[in-house]
């Protein structure tokens, strides 16, 4: 993959993982948790496909605000592919619509969403 120009990111922070310090700033449900659980409704691969693109932008591997393909899955392998606007994690709900996360197309997604089994 690297010969084809694909960047391999093997260590990056979890975008939708909230810290104790972050939790102290919010009362009720944390925004990261809401996004994470909503994406899980579409399967674990959907959450991972979004998360890897957000991490790639944060690490400088992907140009922000351009359409890219995100691929994700579970411990059993990749099973989800989507076209989305790459953005920074802090811009998920930006006031500028051109900077927000936008999932534009689902290329592949499993019919079985029971990732917990």
C-alpha positions in Angstrom: 0.0 0.0 0.0 2.8 2.4 0.9 4.2 2.0 -2.7 0.9 3.3 -4.0 1.1 6.3 -1.8 -1.3 5.1 0.9 -0.3 6.4 4.4 -0.4 3.8 7.1 -1.2 5.3 10.5 -0.7 2.7 13.2 -0.9 4.9 16.3 -3.3 7.7 16.8 -5.6 8.9 19.6 -9.2 7.7 19.7 -11.2 10.6 18.5 -14.4 9.5 20.2 -12.8 8.6 23.5 -13.5 11.1 26.2 -11.2 11.9 29.0 -12.0 12.6 32.7 -11.0 16.3 32.2 -13.3 16.6 29.2 -16.2 15.0 31.0 -15.9 17.6 33.8 -16.8 20.3 31.2 -20.1 18.9 30.3 -23.3 17.9 32.1 -25.2 15.0 30.7 -24.1 13.1 27.6 -20.8 14.1 26.1 -20.7 15.1 22.4 -18.1 12.5 21.6 -20.1 9.7 23.2 -23.3 10.8 21.3 -21.4 10.8 17.9 -19.8 7.5 18.7 -23.0 5.7 19.7 -24.9 7.2 16.7 -22.2 5.9 14.3 -22.3 2.5 16.1 -26.0 2.2 15.0 -24.7 1.8 11.5 -22.1 -0.8 12.6 -18.6 -0.6 14.2 -17.1 -0.2 10.7 -18.9 3.1 10.2 -17.5 4.6 13.4 -14.0 3.4 12.5 -14.3 4.7 8.9 -15.1 8.2 10.2 -12.5 8.0 13.0 -9.6 7.0 10.7 -10.3 10.0 8.4 -10.5 12.4 11.4 -7.2 11.0 12.7 -5.5 11.2 9.3 -6.5 14.9 9.0 -5.2 15.6 12.6 -1.9 13.8 11.7 -1.5 15.8 8.5 -1.8 12.8 6.1 -5.1 14.0 4.5 -6.0 17.5 3.3 -8.9 18.9 5.3 -12.2 19.7 3.7 -11.7 17.4 0.7 -13.7 14.3 -0.1 -11.9 11.0 0.7 -12.8 7.4 1.2 -12.8 6.1 4.7 -12.5 2.3 5.4 -13.3 0.7 8.7 -14.3 -2.5 10.3 -13.8 -4.6 13.4 -11.3 -7.2 14.6 -12.6 -9.4 11.9 -11.5 -7.1 9.1 -12.7 -4.1 7.0 -16.3 -4.2 6.1 -17.4 -0.6 5.6 -16.3 2.1 3.1 -17.7 5.6 2.8 -17.1 8.8 1.0 -16.9 11.7 3.4 -15.6 15.2 3.7 -12.3 15.1 5.7 -12.2 17.5 8.6 -10.6 18.1 12.0 -12.3 16.5 15.0 -12.9 19.9 16.4 -14.8 20.9 13.3 -17.4 18.1 13.3 -20.2 20.6 14.0 -18.4 23.8 12.8 -20.5 26.9 12.1 -19.1 26.9 8.6 -20.9 24.1 6.7 -18.0 23.6 4.4 -15.8 22.5 7.4 -18.3 20.1 9.0 -18.2 16.3 8.8 -20.4 15.1 6.0 -20.9 11.5 5.0 -21.7 11.7 1.3 -22.0 8.1 0.2 -22.0 4.6 1.7 -20.0 2.4 -0.7 -20.2 -0.8 1.4 -21.7 -1.6 4.8 -22.6 -5.0 6.3 -26.2 -5.9 6.7 -25.5 -7.5 10.1 -24.7 -4.7 12.7 -24.1 -7.0 15.6 -20.5 -6.0 16.1 -20.7 -6.9 19.8 -21.1 -10.6 19.1 
